[in-house]
Amino acid sequence: MIAVVDAGVALKWFFDERTDEPHADRAVAVLRDIGAGQSRMVQPSHFLAEVAAVLSRKEPGTARENLFEMNGPARAAGPGSGVAPVSIPRTRQAS
């Protein structure tokens, strides 16, 4: 299965411990499926810009490191597709 994950879902992986973050458990379940190879994640082309904007505002001390982990070996899914695969943040991989 292909999971097209928007920034709102991915950000929940970083804020899943917050009690005011609705549906964080569902977002983490998506992450687990991706980590287990049950889903392949693709992202809109503006994904990293959206994630960067929020992480730099809410967690400026770790935003840069988190973005590098999240971006990983992102590569185009195909010419003009508008989506690209993304690696899973190592700090949030399900065991």
GUKOL-329546 format. One record per atom (N, C-alpha, C): y, z, x; residue in one letter; atom name. Coordinates in Angstrom, 3 decimals, always signed. Atoms other than C-alpha are relative to their C-alpha. Example, Ala and Ser with C-alpha at 12.3 -4.5 7.8 and 13.67 -1.06 7.14 Angstrom:
BEGIN
+----------+----------+----------+--------+-------+
|       py |       pz |       px | residu | atome |
+----------+----------+----------+--------+-------+
|   -1.190 |   +0.000 |   +0.890 |      A |     N |
|   -4.500 |   +7.800 |  +12.300 |      A |    CA |
|   +1.200 |   +0.000 |   +0.900 |      A |     C |
|   -1.190 |   -0.060 |   -0.820 |      S |     N |
|   -1.060 |   +7.140 |  +13.670 |      S |    CA |
|   +1.090 |   +0.730 |   -0.770 |      S |     C |
+----------+----------+----------+--------+-------+
END
This chain:
BEGIN
+----------+----------+----------+--------+-------+
|       py |       pz |       px | residu | atome |
+----------+----------+----------+--------+-------+
|   -1.164 |   +0.000 |   +0.838 |      M |     N |
|   +0.000 |   +0.000 |   +0.000 |      M |    CA |
|   +1.239 |   +0.000 |   +0.892 |      M |     C |
|   -1.281 |   +0.007 |   -0.701 |      I |     N |
|   +3.547 |   -0.690 |   +1.152 |      I |    CA |
|   +0.959 |   +0.933 |   -0.734 |      I |     C |
|   -0.983 |   -0.930 |   +0.555 |      A |     N |
|   +6.083 |   +2.085 |   +0.608 |      A |    CA |
|   +1.379 |   -0.392 |   +0.512 |      A |     C |
|   -1.385 |   +0.286 |   -0.368 |      V |     N |
|   +9.719 |   +0.971 |   +0.587 |      V |    CA |
|   +0.770 |   +1.299 |   -0.187 |      V |     C |
|   -0.603 |   -1.332 |   +0.014 |      V |     N |
|  +11.410 |   +4.227 |   +1.498 |      V |    CA |
|   +1.497 |   -0.118 |   +0.234 |      V |     C |
|   -1.446 |   +0.014 |   -0.198 |      D |     N |
|  +15.132 |   +4.625 |   +1.007 |      D |    CA |
|   +0.428 |   +1.256 |   +0.743 |      D |     C |
|   -0.521 |   -1.103 |   -0.804 |      A |     N |
|  +17.324 |   +7.007 |   +2.952 |      A |    CA |
|   -0.123 |   +1.348 |   -0.703 |      A |     C |
|   +0.085 |   -1.257 |   +0.740 |      G |     N |
|  +17.287 |   +9.632 |   +0.202 |      G |    CA |
|   -1.357 |   +0.664 |   +0.122 |      G |     C |
|   +1.355 |   -0.542 |   -0.162 |      V |     N |
|  +13.533 |  +10.047 |   +0.481 |      V |    CA |
|   -0.205 |   +0.463 |   +1.439 |      V |     C |
|   +0.202 |   -0.345 |   -1.401 |      A |     N |
|  +13.485 |  +10.012 |   +4.282 |      A |    CA |
|   +0.771 |   +1.251 |   +0.405 |      A |     C |
|   -0.784 |   -1.192 |   -0.332 |      L |     N |
|  +16.231 |  +12.629 |   +4.485 |      L |    CA |
|   -0.679 |   +1.273 |   -0.485 |      L |     C |
|   +0.721 |   -1.177 |   +0.491 |      K |     N |
|  +14.070 |  +15.000 |   +2.457 |      K |    CA |
|   -1.034 |   +0.481 |   +1.019 |      K |     C |
|   +0.933 |   -0.408 |   -1.041 |      W |     N |
|  +11.638 |  +15.000 |   +5.397 |      W |    CA |
|   +0.658 |   +0.970 |   +0.968 |      W |     C |
|   -0.729 |   -0.881 |   -0.902 |      F |     N |
|  +14.319 |  +16.711 |   +7.460 |      F |    CA |
|   +0.506 |   +1.259 |   -0.694 |      F |     C |
|   -0.552 |   -1.127 |   +0.750 |      F |     N |
|  +15.548 |  +19.041 |   +4.704 |      F |    CA |
|   -1.022 |   +0.609 |   -0.953 |      F |     C |
|   +1.028 |   -0.436 |   +0.944 |      D |     N |
|  +12.210 |  +19.894 |   +3.068 |      D |    CA |
|   -0.105 |   +1.513 |   -0.150 |      D |     C |
|   +0.047 |   -1.462 |   +0.114 |      E |     N |
|  +12.580 |  +23.628 |   +3.759 |      E |    CA |
|   +1.096 |   +0.560 |   -0.902 |      E |     C |
|   -1.106 |   -0.466 |   +0.851 |      R |     N |
|  +15.754 |  +23.850 |   +1.690 |      R |    CA |
|   -0.465 |   +0.102 |   -1.448 |      R |     C |
|   +0.420 |   -0.215 |   +1.385 |      T |     N |
|  +15.172 |  +25.269 |   -1.755 |      T |    CA |
|   +0.801 |   -0.830 |   -0.992 |      T |     C |
|   -0.835 |   +0.800 |   +0.901 |      D |     N |
|  +17.980 |  +23.153 |   -3.222 |      D |    CA |
|   -0.281 |   -1.501 |   +0.119 |      D |     C |
|   +0.341 |   +1.410 |   -0.207 |      E |     N |
|  +16.308 |  +19.865 |   -2.203 |      E |    CA |
|   -1.085 |   -0.405 |   -0.999 |      E |     C |
|   +0.983 |   +0.352 |   +1.027 |      P |     N |
|  +14.636 |  +18.490 |   -5.351 |      P |    CA |
|   -0.962 |   -1.076 |   +0.472 |      P |     C |
|   +1.072 |   +0.966 |   -0.262 |      H |     N |
|  +11.369 |  +16.583 |   -5.013 |      H |    CA |
|   -0.335 |   -0.160 |   +1.473 |      H |     C |
|   +0.357 |   +0.076 |   -1.413 |      A |     N |
|  +11.004 |  +17.325 |   -1.301 |      A |    CA |
|   -1.509 |   -0.067 |   +0.167 |      A |     C |
|   +1.460 |   +0.028 |   -0.094 |      D |     N |
|   +7.303 |  +17.907 |   -1.913 |      D |    CA |
|   -0.547 |   -1.410 |   -0.214 |      D |     C |
|   +0.425 |   +1.390 |   +0.232 |      R |     N |
|   +6.942 |  +14.351 |   -3.233 |      R |    CA |
|   +0.316 |   -0.873 |   +1.212 |      R |     C |
|   -0.375 |   +0.771 |   -1.188 |      A |     N |
|   +8.792 |  +12.932 |   -0.235 |      A |    CA |
|   -0.951 |   +0.286 |   +1.155 |      A |     C |
|   +0.935 |   -0.369 |   -1.062 |      V |     N |
|   +6.534 |  +14.844 |   +2.154 |      V |    CA |
|   -1.379 |   -0.598 |   -0.280 |      V |     C |
|   +1.278 |   +0.623 |   +0.353 |      A |     N |
|   +3.486 |  +13.518 |   +0.259 |      A |    CA |
|   -0.001 |   -1.482 |   +0.399 |      A |     C |
|   -0.125 |   +1.399 |   -0.430 |      V |     N |
|   +4.736 |   +9.965 |   +0.898 |      V |    CA |
|   -0.155 |   -0.076 |   +1.514 |      V |     C |
|   +0.095 |   -0.039 |   -1.460 |      L |     N |
|   +5.126 |  +10.834 |   +4.581 |      L |    CA |
|   -1.445 |   +0.209 |   +0.444 |      L |     C |
|   +1.410 |   -0.242 |   -0.342 |      R |     N |
|   +1.564 |  +12.179 |   +4.695 |      R |    CA |
|   -0.843 |   -1.257 |   -0.209 |      R |     C |
|   +0.733 |   +1.244 |   +0.253 |      D |     N |
|   +0.233 |   +8.973 |   +3.141 |      D |    CA |
|   +0.263 |   -1.028 |   +1.097 |      D |     C |
|   -0.347 |   +0.932 |   -1.069 |      I |     N |
|   +2.083 |   +6.935 |   +5.755 |      I |    CA |
|   -0.697 |   +0.424 |   +1.296 |      I |     C |
|   +0.636 |   -0.522 |   -1.210 |      G |     N |
|   +0.811 |   +9.165 |   +8.564 |      G |    CA |
|   -1.502 |   -0.166 |   +0.016 |      G |     C |
|   +1.452 |   +0.147 |   +0.111 |      A |     N |
|   -2.756 |   +8.889 |   +7.284 |      A |    CA |
|   -0.422 |   -1.467 |   -0.051 |      A |     C |
|   +0.326 |   +1.417 |   +0.046 |      G |     N |
|   -2.529 |   +5.111 |   +7.211 |      G |    CA |
|   -0.294 |   -0.522 |   -1.392 |      G |     C |
|   +0.240 |   +0.427 |   +1.374 |      Q |     N |
|   -2.805 |   +4.955 |   +3.416 |      Q |    CA |
|   +1.136 |   -0.860 |   -0.528 |      Q |     C |
|   -1.168 |   +0.799 |   +0.374 |      S |     N |
|   +0.666 |   +3.394 |   +3.144 |      S |    CA |
|   +0.672 |   -0.487 |   +1.270 |      S |     C |
|   -0.805 |   +0.531 |   -1.094 |      R |     N |
|   +2.803 |   +1.259 |   +5.401 |      R |    CA |
|   +1.447 |   +0.074 |   -0.451 |      R |     C |
|   -1.390 |   -0.190 |   +0.382 |      M |     N |
|   +6.482 |   +2.120 |   +5.399 |      M |    CA |
|   +0.849 |   -1.179 |   +0.452 |      M |     C |
|   -1.030 |   +0.978 |   -0.345 |      V |     N |
|   +9.209 |   -0.504 |   +5.307 |      V |    CA |
|   +1.318 |   +0.567 |   -0.489 |      V |     C |
|   -1.317 |   -0.551 |   +0.308 |      Q |     N |
|  +12.911 |   +0.098 |   +5.092 |      Q |    CA |
|   +0.993 |   -1.109 |   -0.247 |      Q |     C |
|   -1.103 |   +0.953 |   +0.149 |      P |     N |
|  +16.000 |   -1.704 |   +3.858 |      P |    CA |
|   +0.766 |   -0.107 |   +1.320 |      P |     C |
|   -0.712 |   +0.216 |   -1.263 |      S |     N |
|  +18.154 |   -3.118 |   +6.658 |      S |    CA |
|   +1.093 |   +1.032 |   +0.256 |      S |     C |
|   -1.080 |   -0.986 |   -0.158 |      H |     N |
|  +20.883 |   -0.496 |   +6.038 |      H |    CA |
|   -0.517 |   +1.437 |   +0.080 |      H |     C |
|   +0.660 |   -1.305 |   +0.023 |      F |     N |
|  +18.415 |   +2.421 |   +6.130 |      F |    CA |
|   +0.528 |   +0.947 |   +1.080 |      F |     C |
|   -0.402 |   -0.900 |   -1.082 |      L |     N |
|  +19.295 |   +3.841 |   +9.560 |      L |    CA |
|   +1.469 |   +0.385 |   -0.076 |      L |     C |
|   -1.416 |   -0.336 |   +0.143 |      A |     N |
|  +23.023 |   +3.661 |   +8.886 |      A |    CA |
|   +0.191 |   +1.101 |   -1.033 |      A |     C |
|   -0.108 |   -1.038 |   +1.039 |      E |     N |
|  +22.603 |   +5.715 |   +5.706 |      E |    CA |
|   -0.531 |   +1.336 |   +0.499 |      E |     C |
|   +0.588 |   -1.240 |   -0.530 |      V |     N |
|  +20.323 |   +8.259 |   +7.385 |      V |    CA |
|   +0.933 |   +0.600 |   +1.052 |      V |     C |
|   -0.897 |   -0.484 |   -1.052 |      A |     N |
|  +22.691 |   +8.504 |  +10.370 |      A |    CA |
|   +1.229 |   +0.676 |   -0.577 |      A |     C |
|   -1.203 |   -0.575 |   +0.609 |      A |     N |
|  +25.688 |   +9.181 |   +8.153 |      A |    CA |
|   -0.257 |   +1.408 |   -0.524 |      A |     C |
|   +0.299 |   -1.319 |   +0.580 |      V |     N |
|  +24.018 |  +12.090 |   +6.392 |      V |    CA |
|   -0.416 |   +0.988 |   +1.085 |      V |     C |
|   +0.442 |   -0.923 |   -1.051 |      L |     N |
|  +22.272 |  +13.590 |   +9.433 |      L |    CA |
|   +1.162 |   +0.435 |   +0.892 |      L |     C |
|   -1.120 |   -0.375 |   -0.874 |      S |     N |
|  +25.448 |  +13.480 |  +11.524 |      S |    CA |
|   +0.952 |   +0.973 |   -0.680 |      S |     C |
|   -0.865 |   -0.921 |   +0.743 |      R |     N |
|  +27.303 |  +15.332 |   +8.782 |      R |    CA |
|   -0.682 |   +1.348 |   -0.228 |      R |     C |
|   +0.679 |   -1.249 |   +0.370 |      K |     N |
|  +24.655 |  +17.915 |   +7.836 |      K |    CA |
|   -0.678 |   +0.696 |   +1.168 |      K |     C |
|   +0.675 |   -0.599 |   -1.155 |      E |     N |
|  +22.839 |  +18.445 |  +11.162 |      E |    CA |
|   +0.447 |   -0.711 |   +1.273 |      E |     C |
|   -0.533 |   +0.752 |   -1.142 |      P |     N |
|  +25.092 |  +17.135 |  +13.929 |      P |    CA |
|   -0.682 |   +0.314 |   +1.332 |      P |     C |
|   +0.639 |   -0.373 |   -1.262 |      G |     N |
|  +23.261 |  +19.004 |  +16.681 |      G |    CA |
|   -1.311 |   -0.707 |   +0.271 |      G |     C |
|   +1.298 |   +0.654 |   -0.179 |      T |     N |
|  +19.956 |  +17.205 |  +16.097 |      T |    CA |
|   -0.029 |   -1.426 |   -0.531 |      T |     C |
|   -0.034 |   +1.324 |   +0.642 |      A |     N |
|  +21.072 |  +13.981 |  +14.384 |      A |    CA |
|   -0.416 |   -1.110 |   +0.952 |      A |     C |
|   +0.303 |   +1.088 |   -0.939 |      R |     N |
|  +20.886 |  +11.768 |  +17.455 |      R |    CA |
|   -1.489 |   -0.043 |   +0.336 |      R |     C |
|   +1.427 |   -0.067 |   -0.330 |      E |     N |
|  +17.397 |  +12.937 |  +18.454 |      E |    CA |
|   -0.858 |   -0.433 |   -1.193 |      E |     C |
|   +0.759 |   +0.368 |   +1.198 |      N |     N |
|  +16.118 |  +12.612 |  +14.887 |      N |    CA |
|   +0.072 |   -1.495 |   -0.271 |      N |     C |
|   -0.139 |   +1.440 |   +0.216 |      L |     N |
|  +17.490 |   +9.080 |  +14.600 |      L |    CA |
|   -0.822 |   -0.804 |   +0.987 |      L |     C |
|   +0.815 |   +0.704 |   -0.984 |      F |     N |
|  +15.839 |   +7.985 |  +17.835 |      F |    CA |
|   -1.478 |   +0.088 |   -0.367 |      F |     C |
|   +1.389 |   -0.155 |   +0.412 |      E |     N |
|  +12.516 |   +9.388 |  +16.624 |      E |    CA |
|   -0.314 |   -0.860 |   -1.220 |      E |     C |
|   +0.237 |   +0.739 |   +1.229 |      M |     N |
|  +12.864 |   +7.784 |  +13.222 |      M |    CA |
|   +0.003 |   -1.504 |   +0.244 |      M |     C |
|   -0.107 |   +1.434 |   -0.249 |      N |     N |
|  +13.879 |   +4.366 |  +14.561 |      N |    CA |
|   -1.223 |   -0.525 |   +0.725 |      N |     C |
|   +1.192 |   +0.414 |   -0.729 |      G |     N |
|  +10.996 |   +4.152 |  +17.009 |      G |    CA |
|   +0.008 |   -1.489 |   +0.303 |      G |     C |
|   +0.081 |   +1.435 |   -0.300 |      P |     N |
|   +9.774 |   +0.610 |  +17.523 |      P |    CA |
|   +0.251 |   -0.851 |   -1.240 |      P |     C |
|   -0.284 |   +0.777 |   +1.210 |      A |     N |
|  +11.399 |   -0.772 |  +14.374 |      A |    CA |
|   +0.097 |   -1.474 |   +0.361 |      A |     C |
|   -0.022 |   +1.429 |   -0.241 |      R |     N |
|  +10.888 |   -4.515 |  +14.183 |      R |    CA |
|   +0.072 |   -0.706 |   -1.341 |      R |     C |
|   -0.167 |   +0.736 |   +1.256 |      A |     N |
|  +11.625 |   -7.115 |  +11.569 |      A |    CA |
|   -1.343 |   -0.289 |   -0.632 |      A |     C |
|   +1.228 |   +0.304 |   +0.738 |      A |     N |
|   +8.979 |   -7.555 |   +8.893 |      A |    CA |
|   -0.182 |   -1.502 |   -0.122 |      A |     C |
|   +0.043 |   +1.455 |   +0.068 |      G |     N |
|   +9.794 |  -11.241 |   +8.859 |      G |    CA |
|   +1.417 |   -0.526 |   -0.065 |      G |     C |
|   -1.353 |   +0.549 |   +0.016 |      P |     N |
|  +12.759 |  -13.542 |   +9.208 |      P |    CA |
|   +0.636 |   +0.059 |   -1.382 |      P |     C |
|   -0.738 |   -0.061 |   +1.252 |      G |     N |
|  +15.295 |  -12.803 |   +6.505 |      G |    CA |
|   -0.601 |   +0.897 |   -1.061 |      G |     C |
|   +0.672 |   -0.824 |   +1.009 |      S |     N |
|  +13.060 |  -10.236 |   +4.801 |      S |    CA |
|   +0.861 |   +1.143 |   -0.497 |      S |     C |
|   -0.857 |   -1.108 |   +0.404 |      G |     N |
|  +15.717 |   -7.503 |   +4.728 |      G |    CA |
|   -0.658 |   +1.354 |   +0.118 |      G |     C |
|   +0.674 |   -1.277 |   -0.203 |      V |     N |
|  +13.124 |   -4.825 |   +5.484 |      V |    CA |
|   -0.685 |   -0.022 |   +1.354 |      V |     C |
|   +0.684 |   -0.107 |   -1.282 |      A |     N |
|  +11.549 |   -3.561 |   +8.672 |      A |    CA |
|   -0.869 |   +1.242 |   -0.008 |      A |     C |
|   +0.825 |   -1.206 |   -0.124 |      P |     N |
|   +8.725 |   -1.155 |   +9.494 |      P |    CA |
|   +0.764 |   +1.067 |   +0.776 |      P |     C |
|   -0.631 |   -1.094 |   -0.737 |      V |     N |
|   +9.764 |   +2.230 |  +10.805 |      V |    CA |
|   -1.089 |   +0.973 |   +0.414 |      V |     C |
|   +0.977 |   -0.993 |   -0.421 |      S |     N |
|   +7.854 |   +4.805 |  +12.796 |      S |    CA |
|   +0.278 |   +1.312 |   -0.727 |      S |     C |
|   -0.127 |   -1.281 |   +0.668 |      I |     N |
|   +7.290 |   +8.276 |  +11.404 |      I |    CA |
|   +0.592 |   +1.003 |   +0.984 |      I |     C |
|   -0.557 |   -1.002 |   -0.905 |      P |     N |
|   +9.416 |  +11.065 |  +12.867 |      P |    CA |
|   -1.092 |   +0.945 |   +0.490 |      P |     C |
|   +1.068 |   -0.843 |   -0.561 |      R |     N |
|   +7.121 |  +12.979 |  +15.227 |      R |    CA |
|   +0.116 |   +1.441 |   -0.458 |      R |     C |
|   -0.196 |   -1.399 |   +0.371 |      T |     N |
|   +8.639 |  +16.288 |  +14.177 |      T |    CA |
|   -0.486 |   +0.285 |   -1.415 |      T |     C |
|   +0.384 |   -0.198 |   +1.381 |      R |     N |
|   +7.533 |  +15.731 |  +10.584 |      R |    CA |
|   -1.348 |   -0.608 |   -0.342 |      R |     C |
|   +1.292 |   +0.589 |   +0.311 |      Q |     N |
|   +4.133 |  +14.061 |  +10.925 |      Q |    CA |
|   -0.925 |   +1.064 |   -0.573 |      Q |     C |
|   +0.968 |   -0.914 |   +0.601 |      A |     N |
|   +1.517 |  +15.658 |   +8.725 |      A |    CA |
|   -1.216 |   +0.088 |   +0.899 |      A |     C |
|   +1.170 |   -0.152 |   -0.854 |      S |     N |
|   -1.435 |  +17.083 |  +10.623 |      S |    CA |
|   -1.277 |   -0.140 |   -0.777 |      S |     C |
+----------+----------+----------+--------+-------+
END
